[in-house]
Amino acid sequence: MPRWEPDARQRLETAALELFAERGYDGTTVADIAERAGLMKRSFFRYFRDKREVLFGGTDGLVTQLRAGVGDAPAGEPPWQVLLGALAGSASLFPADRSLAHRRQSVIAANPELREREVLKVAVLEDVLRDLLAERGVPQRQAAYLVRLALTVYEQAFTQWMEPGARATFERCVADADAELQRALSTRHFA
């Protein structure tokens, strides 16, 4: 195989997800992943620091995408719409094959160390989005509430988007999750 094949990163990610599903995260080595992808072990490290980064290597790209989404929003747009628009725009980073996203989430859910890493990733996103809203003049406390709620909408939308057999666009899933949140916020319960 040629040393610098253009799809090496994708092959490594796919191989890793397959192996994590077959052997578990802890039962898979970097050498196993490289071999399954048809590459040398050192090729793995051209793309990823360690095997965790196969699952979380897209965080920097997501942060960049969110910064652009918030930064490109019109000045007068309400903060909630700015957040939802930026989060919905991140769909351009999702794999074309939704089953890859589903497998990734399954691997993370099955491993406490990876769940902890996912929490840290979300904390980074929360900090970035809160700071971006503050730059737009949104008071810190309001920004904190809005970001936390928006990330919950994002999580619910992503779960809906990657369900087996799902066909809706991610933007539609974000709109559905937002509508569900709005219904929940307007529901009154009487004792």
N, C-alpha and C positions, 0 to 999 in steps of 0.2 A: 504494500500500500504506500502511496506517496506520503512523504513526511509531513507536508503542510496541507492536508486536504481541507477545503473550505468548510465542510460540515463537521469537523472534528468536535467542536464544542457540543453541538446538538447530539452527535452520536454518543459522547460521553454522558450527557444528561440522560438520554434514553436508556443507555446501558445501566447507569446507576439506579434509575427508577425500577427497571426490570429486576435487577439483583436485590435491591432493598425489599421488593415485594416477595421474591423467592426465598431469600436467606435472612431477611431482616437487616436493619441498618448496622447493628453491631457485628453481624456475621459476614459483612461485605468489606473487602479491602480495596484500597486504591488500585492495587495491581489487578484485582478481579475486574474492576470497572474498565480499566484500560484494555485488558485482554478482551473483554466482551465487545468493546468498541473497535477492536482491531488496531489498537495503537500501543505504543510503548508507554510504560509507567511514567517516564519523565514527561511525556506529552501531556499527561493529565495536569501536571503542575504548571504548564503554560497557561492553562485556563482557570484553574482553581487552586486555592491555598491548601484546602483539605476537602474531605468528602462532604462535610457539612455545607460547604460553599456551593456544591452542586444544587442544593435545595434553596440556598439563600443568596446566591451570587447575583440575582437580579435586583437587589435592594437599592444599589446606587442608581441604577437606571430608573427605578420607580421614583426615587426622590427627585431626580432630574425632571422626569415627566410631570410630577406634581408641582414642582416649582414653576415650570413652564405653564401648566394649566392655570394656576392661580395668577401668575404674572400676566398672562394674556387675557384674563377676564376684564371686561369693561369696568371702568372706575366706579360707576354707580350701581353695579350689580349687587344684590343682597348677598351677604357672606355665605348663607346656606346654599344658595345656587352656585356660588363660586366653588365651594367645596365639592358639591355633588358633580359639577361639571369637570373639575380636575380629576376626581376619583373615577368617574365614568371614562374619561379620556385615557386612563391607564390601560384600558383594554387592548390598546395597540401592542402592549408588551406580553400579552397572554399567548400561550401556545395555541397554534391552530387546532391541535388535537386536544379537546377538552379532557379526554381521559388521562392525559399526562398531568394536568393540574389536579385531577381527582386522585391519582396515584401519589403525587407529591404530598397532598394533604393527608392521605392515609398513612404514609410513612411518618410524617410529623406527629400525627395523633397517637401513633403507637410507641413513641419514644419520648420519655420525660425530658431528656436533654434537648431534644429538638423542639419540643413544645416551649421550653424555656427560651430557646433562641428565637422562636416565633414571637413570643411576648416582647423580647428586646427589639425586634424589627418593628413591631407595631408602635413601641414607645418612641423609636426614632421618627417614624412617620408622624406621630402625634406632635412631637416637638417641632418638627419642620412646619407642619400645617398651622400650628398655633402661632409660630413666629411670623409666618407669611400673612396670616390674618391681622396680626398686630401691626405689621407694616402697612396694611390697608386701613388702619385706624380703628380696628375692632378692639374694644377693651379686653384686657387679658382674661378676665373671668368669663366673659361671654365667648371669647375665642375658645377657651378650654371646654366649655359646654358643647359648643357647636362641633368642634373637632371630635370630641369623644362620641357624640351621637352620629356624626358623619362616618366615622370609622366602623361603628356598629352597622350602619346601613351598608357600607362597603362589604363587610364580612358576610352579611346576610345575602347580599346580591351575588357575591362570589360563590357562595354555597349553592344558590339557586342556579347560577350559570353553569357550574360544573357537574350538576346532577346527571347521572346517566340518562341519555335520551333527550336532554334539554336542547332546545333550538333557539331560544330567545337570545337576542344580542345582549351584551353586558349592559349597555345603556338602558335597555328595557328592564333588565333585572334591577338596576339601580332605581329606576322610576318606580317599579313595583315595591321595592323595599322601602323607599321613601313614603309612598302612599300608605303602606302598612304602618309605618312609624307615625304618620300624621293621624291615622285612625286611632292608634293606641293612645296618643297624646290627647285626643279629643273625647275619649270615652270617659263617661262618668259612672262611678260605682257608688251606689247608695247603701248604707248599712241598714 
